[in-house]
Amino acid sequence: MRAALLIIAALALAGFLAVAVVLPQMAGSEAKDAAQSLISGADAAKQHVAAAAEKAGNLAGAGKDVKVAARSDAKHGELKWIVEPNGAIRGWNEKNAIEVSVIPALQGGKVSWSCRGFPITAMPGSCGGKS
């Protein structure tokens, strides 16, 4: 009887560890992959915004006609982006509850980009996460 209780306790502990430790790490890895997909999915829009801003000499209206089609990914679910008139690109993935903002700055006639995302634990170092 005592041996059976010890086996049950060991199985319960193993199950708890799987839920408390292993599954969040797997989810974190998937969210990091999804974040990277969101960031790279904004590349074409970044090129359009940069070209328009550099031609006009300012960011006002640089993202006005730029569209990024939503993409359905078997691993991450639906990835979506919106380009704001000022050229900022926002991306999100509901399945992994992540968001990124890719923000342009125009200095010396050239556009540079900064990136921030949430949650920080899912973001690469280039987007405000910890490397």
N, C-alpha and C positions, 0 to 999 in steps of 0.2 A: 504494500500500500504506500509506504513512504517513498519507494523508488518511483512509483507511478506519479506521485505528486512532484517529485524533483524533475522528472521528465517534462511534465506539463509546465512547470515553472520555467524550465530552460527554453521550451518552445515559445512561451509567452514573451520571455525576455528577448529572444531572437526576433520575434515578430515586432516587438516594440523598437528594437534597434533598427530594423529595416525601415520602419515608418518614420522614425525620428531622425535618422542619420543618412541612410542611403538614398531614399526617395527625394528629399530636398536637394541633395547634391546632383542627382540626375535632372531634376527640374531646373536647377540653376544652370546646368550645362546647356539644356535646351533653350532657356531664356537668353543665354549669351549668344548662342548660334542665331536665334531669331533677331536679336539686337544687331548683330553684324549684318544680317540680311537686310534689315531696315536701313542701315547706314549705307550699305553699298547700293541699295535700290534707289537711293537719292542721287546717285552720281550723274545720270543723264540730265536731271533737272538742274543740278548744280552748274553743269556746263552751259545750259541755256540761260540761266540767271546771270552767270558771270559774263557771258557774251553781251547780253542786253545791257547790263550795268556798265560795263567797260565802254561800250559804244556810246551810251547816253551820258556817261560821266557821273551817274548817281544811281542809287538803288530804288528810288521811287518808281514803281510800276515795272520793275525788272522781272517780277514773277507773275505779272498779270495774266498772260496767256499760256503759262506753262502748266501742263497737266502730267500727272503720273498715274498710270492705271494701277488699280489694286491688283495684287497677285495672290493667287491661292497656292499655298505650298503644302504638300502632303505632310511634312514634318511639323511645320509651325502654324498651320492654319492660314487665315487671311492676313496679308500684310497690306496696309493702306498708307497713302501719303496725300498731303495737301500742300500746295505751294501758295504762300501768301503773296499779296501784291508787292510787298517790300523784299521778296526773294527768300524769306525764311521758309524752310521746308520742315514740316511736321510729319512724323511717321508713327504708326502705332500697330500693335498686334494684341488683340483682345485675349487670345488663347493663353499667352504668356504674361499678360498684364504689363506690357512694356510700352514706353513712349520715348521717342527721340526728337530733338530739335536741332536742326542744322542751320546755323545763322550766318549770313554773309556780312562782311564789313568791306567797305571800299576805301582804300588808302593808296594814294599815289597812282591812281588809275588802274589798280589791280584789285581783284576781289580775293579775300582770304576767308576761310570758313572756320567756325568754331562749332563744337558739338556738345550737347548735354543730353542726358537721358535719365530715365527713372524706370525701375529702381537702379540705384548706382551699382549694386552688386552684379547686375546683369550687363553692365556697360563695359566695353573695352577701355583701356587707358586713354585712347584718342577721343573718347566721348565722355570724359569725366569719371570713369570708373577706376578701380584700382587695378593696376597692371598685374 
